[in-house]
Amino acid sequence: MEILIIAGAFSAMQNFISQLVLVENLGKNYARFKYQDKDLDILISGTGGSVTSYYLCKALNLKKYDVVIHLGRCFSLKDQLESGIVINLIDDYFGDLGFETEDAFSSVFDLGIRNKNEYPFTNEILENNLLLPEFHIEYRKVSGISCNSIPNNLFSISSMYQKNQPDVISRDGASVLYVCLEEKVKLIQLFYVVDRLENASKKYKIEEEEVSKLTEALQITLGEMLIVN
């Protein structure tokens, strides 16, 4: 099984990478490693949807991957979702793809620029229908919204929030999901819930707890995948 792990920052992967043996450099911030007698590739994409999409597409053009594991960070939009946990994103959509009008934000779908049910969208939403059925992801399944610029409250994106009332917001969840849906590559998105949205501007740095939780989630997920395969 060919596995690609993608993360926005090296610091999020440093604990995991420190356990690995380098096999081959494949490109900028992109390499193959040995993990428990299995080969897997790691891509550090950088921050933002466009940057992430670019480097992910380059990797997918270089190799035929069976699954992509995306490690990311997000902020909670609901009181019921506690901070400091890892979640499994199962659907997402672009929250800032459109135009500001006098009354509210209008998406490209609202304005008729793009059909809201044109693949890979379903009523504007990107649904991860490429999940691996062979094993169970133990983390809580949630819905996301992605914006290149994270707001400090829901007011500025309230009209977009109402479309699906997502649980979390991130910068690049929808971008990775969009690419994998278009390329028909199976995708697992494991995101760390940093804090509530209103605290996002104070929590832009990756802390050790986040690194630890993502490393643990990755090891558990890989362990189950490698057993199955």
N, C-alpha and C positions, 0 to 999 in steps of 0.2 A: 504494500500500500504506500503510495506517494503522498506524504503529508507536508503541507506548508503552514507554518505558524507565522502570523503577521501581528505586529504591535507597532504603535506609533513612536515609542521612545525606547531606547536601549535600557534605561534605568528600570523599566517595568519587567524586563527579561533578564536582568543581570544575574539574579540568583540561579535561575534555571540554566542559563548559558554556562555559568561557572562549573556546572556538573558535566558538561559535554566535552567531547573530543572533536576538534575541527577536522573535517574530511576534505572540504574543497570550498574555496571562495568562488561565488557565482556572479558577483557584481557588487555594486555599491550597497553596503549594509545588507548583504544578501549572501548567505552561505549554507553549506550542507554540513550537518553534524552527525555524530554517532551517539545514539541514545539507547541503552540497554540492547546492544547488538542490532539495533535498527537504525536506518538512515532517516533523517528528517531535515527539512529546510526551514530556515528562519529568515524573515524579512523584517527589517526595521524601516518602516515606510516614511516616518516623519508625520507631522501634525496637519490635519485639515483634509477635507473630503477630496479635493482635486489632486493633492499630492499623493494621498493614499491610493486613489484610483489609478494614477499613472504608474506607480511602482508595482502595484498588484497586477495590472495588465501586462507589464513587462515580464513578470515572473510567470504568469499563466501562459504567455506566448513562448516562453523558454521551455517549460515542462508541462506535461499532462498530469495534473494533480488529482488524486481521488477525493481529497478533502482539504479544506482550508479551515484552520482554527484561528479566529480573530480575538485577540485579547485587547480589551479597551477599558475606558473609564467613562462614567456617566454620573448624572445627578438626578436625584429623586424628585418627582413631580407630585407625589401623593404621600399623605401622612402614613398610610398603611405599609409603605415600603421603607424599611429601616436602612440606615447608612451602615457602611462597613461590611457588606455582604457581596457575594458574587452572584450575578443573575445570568440567565440565558435569554438573549434577545431572540424572539421568534418572528417579529414583524417590525417594520420601521417605515418612515417616510420623510421626505424633505420638507422642513418647516420654514425655509426661507427662500424657496424657489418661486419667485413671482414678483409682484409689484405692490408698493404701498399706495393705497388710495386715500381719499379724504376720510372715509368712514372706518376702514380696516385694511388689513393685508389681504390681497387676493393672489391665490396661487396661479400658476400657469394653467392648471386644470380648470379653476374657476373662470378664467378669462377665455377658455376655449382654445388656447394655444396648443395644448396637448390633450389627447383623449384620456380620460381618467381610467379607462379600462384597457388601454393599449399595453401589451406585454412589455415589461414584467409587472405592470401595475394592476391592482384590482381595487377599483374605486379609490384611486390615488395611493393606495397602500402597497408596500412591498412585503409580501408574505414569504417567509422562508419555507418553501415546500420541498427543499432539498435536504432536509434533516435525515440523518442516518437512522434507519429503522432497526438496525442490528443491535443497538444497545441504548440504554437509558441515560439521558443527561440528568443528573440529580439536582441541578440547580433550578431555582424558581423561574418559570417562563414568564416573560413580561413583554410589553409593547414599547416601542421607542419612537422618538422623533429626533431628527438630526438637523442641526443648524451650525454653520461655520462659525458664527459668533454666538456664544452662549449668553442669553439675556440674564438680568438679575431678578426678574420676576416674569410671571406668565402674561402680564398685561400686553406686552408688545407682540406676542404671538398667540393671543387668546383665540383669534379666529381659526388659526391652524390647529391649535390644541383641541378645539371642539370637534374636529373631524374624526378623531379616533380616541381622544382622551388617554394618551399614552402614559405609561408609568415612569419613564425615564427620558432624559435628553442627553445626547452626545454630539460630538462633532462629525464622526465618520461612520457611524453604524449603518446608515442608509447607503452610503457610497460603496462600502464593501459588499453589502447585500445585493445592490444593483448589479455590480460587476459579476458576482458569482451566479446570479440568476440568468444574466445574459449569456454567460459562458457555460452555464449548466454544470457548475462545480459545487459539490456538496459543501455546506458551510455550517460551522458551529461558532456562535458569537458568545463569548464569556466576558462580561463587563463587571468591573468593580464599582459599586455605588459609593461615590466619594462622600456626598453629603446632600442636603436639601439644595434646591436650585438657588434660593436666596443667599446661600453661603458660597456659591461657586467661585466668585471673584477672589475669595480668600483661600481657596483650596486648589490653586492651579498647579502646585508642586506635587510630585509623586512621592508619597511617604513610604516608609518601610512596611507598614501594615498592608498597604495596597499591593506592594511587590510580593509579600509573603502569601497573601490570599490568592492572588492570581497564579503564583507558582504552584500552590497546592491544587488549585482547580485544574490547572493544565496537567499536572502529574496524574491526578485521578482520572481525567478524561483520556489521556494517552494510555494509561494502564488498562482501561476497559477496552479501548480500541485495539490495542496490541494483543489482548487476550482473545478477542473475537476473531482477529485476523492472523 
